[in-house]
Amino acid sequence: MLELSWLLIAIPLAGAALLLVWGKGADRFGHLIATAASAAAFVLGLIMFVELIGRGADDRSVTTSLGTWFEAGRFHVEFAFTFDQLSSLFVLLITGVGTLIHVYSIGYMAHDARRRRFFAYLNLFVAAMLTLVLAADYLVLFLGWEGVGLASFLLIGFWQHKETAAAAANKAFIMNRVGDLGMVIALMTMFATFGTTSIAAVNGAIDSASGSTATALGLLLLVGACGKSAQVPLQAWLLDAMEGPTPVSALIHAATMVTAGVYLVVRSAGIYDASEIARTVVVIVGLVTLLVGAWIGCAKDDIKKVLAGSTMSQIGYMMLAAGLGPAGYAFAIFHLLTHGFFKANMFLGAGSVMHAMDDDVDMRHYGALRRAMPITFVTFGLGYLAIIGFPGMSGFFSKDKIIEAALGYNTWIGLAAMIGAGVTAFYMTRLMMMTFFGEKRWRDEVHPHESPSVMTIPLIVLAAASVLGGALYLGGWITDWLEPIAGHAEHPHLPVPVIVVQLGVMAVVALGVAAGVWLYRRDVPDRAAADADVSIVTRAGRHEIYTNEVNGALVVLPVRYLTRLLVWLDARGIDGTVTGTADRIGEASQQLRRTQTGYVRSYALGIFGGALLVVLGLLAVTLA
Amino acid sequence: MIPAAQLDYWVLSPLFVVAGFAVLGLILEAALGRRYRFVVQTIATAIGLVAALVVSVLVYGDLRTPEEAGHVARGAVEAEGAVTVDGPGVITWIMLLVFALLSLGLFAERRFEAGMSPFTGRAADIPGSDEESQAVQHRLEHTEVFPLMLFALSGMMLFATANDLITMFVALEVLSLPLYVLCALSRRRRLISQEAAMKYFLLGAFSSVFFLYGAALAYGYSGSLNLTIIDEAVSARADSGGLLLVAMAMIAVGLLFKIGAVPFHAWTPDVYQGAPTPVTGFMAAATKAAAFIALMRVFFVAFGGASWDWRPTFWVVAVITMVFGSVVAIAQTDVKRMLAYSSIAHAGFLLVGFSAAYVGIANEAVLTSVSSVLFYLVVYGVATIGAFAVVSVVRDSAGETTHLAKWTGLGQRSPWLAGTFALFMLSFAGIPLTAGFIGKWGVFAAAWAGGTWPLVVIGVLASALAAYFYVRVIVLMFFTEPVGDGPTVAAPGVLTTVVIALAAIVTVVLGVLPGPLLDIVQHAGAFVR
């Protein structure tokens, strides 16, 4: 069975192809095909996982090759997939949560004319994401990497009638290209150093390379991870990506794709183990993102953007853990899984709320929804308890472990992570208070109602997973399970007993909750009043810490001016003339003819100048 | 007495077949009645191309193996030293013939213009005059385009395999002159078309003079025009050789002009925009391929011994070409101009592979500069012809609508057509699973192996920049609501459909299964000296 990992990818891919090729004829039942494809992949993944558990501990990595992708001399890329401890967990997460979100979307997208296309893209995404996590070669991984980027691009811009959606899709694609630069250069470095891009071979041979190679590879892969996982400084696209339909935000921009960066770091454990510097940078990136994301989460009024800031922040935790090396890899994956449950749950819950509120995302227009939407309230509430780390909930175990490991690594980093937990508790409480408690602030035409059961059942399942996800840590199961990949985790040496740390975290969280309840206990002012007089901290948070402005000043403006300069050097208005006249040839023909020789003359001058430069260049190189 | 030349007619036969069918086309032009000309010419050209293709493949099989020819190359110098029939050369022939066959499909498409070809009915008429409308009324057509194309093609094939500078110069002119004429023959927007041809002609003549002057200086330096003998002189030199440097620079200028490298690119956007779209596609794919192979041949064979003198200059040219093409393309509002700047950027990426001058490891098939450039030329050329084929389909009442603003919402109106165009854009941008990714990977890998890693880093950066405007087109087609009247897509005829479909299939297949073609280009070996 374990040799069938290619089939996991093939099923959703076939679903996507079928829906796209079939065309309008499949409009009525396309969503069912897509959901069935995703569910079939889940069932297959489950069977394979059970078989994997049944195997001996050292026999749990099965690599299947479909043949050679391409070959260039000694350089050889196998189209191979590895089903092992790490990828099997991801397969279950992607197909499991993915299937639930497919089901949910049946209801959520019921009235969308392009629903079939939406489901085709969803299936495409699932296939690409599975390629990413199953790949046995960095180049195949990169294929999945670009594939999820493409699916994400298509889905962010899915509501094409919204101009902001198209802009957001564009932004996500471009910022991811910046991350991909790191990936491509890393691939080139691997190719040049090891003559291969096989994940196992590169990580196995890293000790034979120089330390600086490991550092370079680690940093370059981190650039890629930052782009995909919305980590500082490439985080700005994630908030805009909320323009996509909410199930997309839940699946791609919360549970799966954005965690690909964490997966990449853990999968490249060999590289990171060999470079102290690279790991330190990962820790710093994770820590900064954790705090920045939480800050943004505190200041936004748009429910999806709060959740997006929170996603950034939680992935920051995972990155931080992954940067700790063997002490943290398993916990990074653990938190990734539990986060996948509770964040997907809350995003879908937010979608349910939006559904009830006529697609209004402003929490200032919510309030007192707990009575109108009891199921959404309860499931969302369980997700809330999980994310703040209420004892016994999944997030309690996974986040606590990361904070402990961070404390063992460095006291200050551990304390900062603790503060992050407190801030998380604050902004999530704020969200709960503004949405479900307090007075009604609904606009007149809105009549909230509970969503249909096709939407609430996935919510219930995910809420159950959010509560019970901590079971993965029963008896240290997940660390033992991942040990062959992540290496043996020493227990962190803490300055104080573990129980003190746990109590401390709980105290900070309680403080955050209390602050949230206290500040939002009374009514929430409407937008005008809210904007009037705010502190600089809040304003910065609302503007996403001015990262868009920084990007604009550092990247967009220089490129824009470079473009203008080059265009000016190149054409000096020819563009306008030629294209302009193309439509009214007759009247402008005389003028055009007159200008034409002039241009040829200047072109010829350009060639002459270029020739001079080439001559001088050659002479300079040789005679210098 | 001058002894008769000893020619091995068999290995040279692809050249003879193409040139022969070009001459046959002229005879048909004179002999046939107007009614039959178009169809007969199309069929005759197709037969000629297929025959030449078959012969080329057979010739490739007959080439001396690397073991017989020396350890890194296959093939031999033929025709008294004037022509080299070697692995890269014959692969270039095959590539050019494939490009020509695809372009022929566009040349012969008569569906869009009410049953007439995309070329003007009577080129001598003044645009907008009564004579012109008469010509349209009488349904006149220039069927000379087919022999012209074959002549240009024969020039390109000779250009890529010429082993002395005079043969190369003759080939340069043989390929250029028919193209100048073809550029002027657009049925619509004839003034722009004629302007483009005029510019192309003047600047082409200007740049070939540089080439000729360089050839003369090279003769002065080495006492010969034969690349092999120049190589001997260059390799044996003791001084820095100022004469040699200027000769190399002048020849480089002439060739860089043809491939459209900055700062010799200025003609590209105007000519690509003005020429009839089928010609643009043919020119963009085939001229660039032929000129690039010629450039590599001259600099690897004749000036290979001085490679450290010319490499830095080409590095600089590569960098400014990549960056310039990618950046300026962002500002374009016309599809054909955008594709022109994109072709400039691609010339830059190709130069990265070339200027690394990586010759590989003896006795082992690896991705060398030559083989990676060959692969890139194939994938770039096919996608380019496909993209221009799509351009020829998107039309309104005034002919093709190349203004990008008119392309908004194309994806909603005709998802298949927009989808294939998006595929070509993704391939140009180098996204995995398209052929463009493997192509970029190849040239960058060769450059990296050749030790020019800074070029690779800049190349990757530039390709990210270039991805921006390719994706912008996709966004425009799929995610933007059409303003006012969107484009009307003319139902493409069978020929255009076949061309677009073939180009799309090749682009996907070479992205998913590049193995066979990579294998072929790797075993093509080096240039024969």
Interface residues (C-beta under 8 A of the other chain):
Chain A: T68 W69 F70 E71 A72 G73 R74 F75 L139 F142 L143 E146 G147 L150 F153 G157 Q160 H161 A165 A166 A169 N170 F173 I174 R177 V178 D180 L181 V184 I185 M188 F191 A192 V559 L562 T563 R564 L566 V567 D570 A571 I574 D575 V578 T579 T581 A582 D583 I585 G586 S589 L592 R593 Q596 Y599 V600 S602 Y603 A604 G606 I607 G609 G610 A611 L613 V614 V615 G617 L618 L619 V621 T622 L623
Chain B: P127 G128 R189 R190 L191 I192 E195 M198 K199 L202 L203 F206 S207 F210 S240 G241 G242 L245 V246 M248 A249 M250 A252 V253 L256 F257 V262 P263 F264 A266 W267 P269 D270 Q273 D309 W310 P312 T313 V316 V317 F324 V327 V328 I330 A331 Q332 T333 D334 R337 G360 I361 E364 A365 V366 L367 A398 H403 I431 P432 L433 I438 G442 F444 A445 W448 A449 W453 V456 V457 V460 L461 A464 L465 A467 Y468 V471 R472 V475 F478 F479 T480 E481 V512 L513 P514 G515 L518 D519 Q522
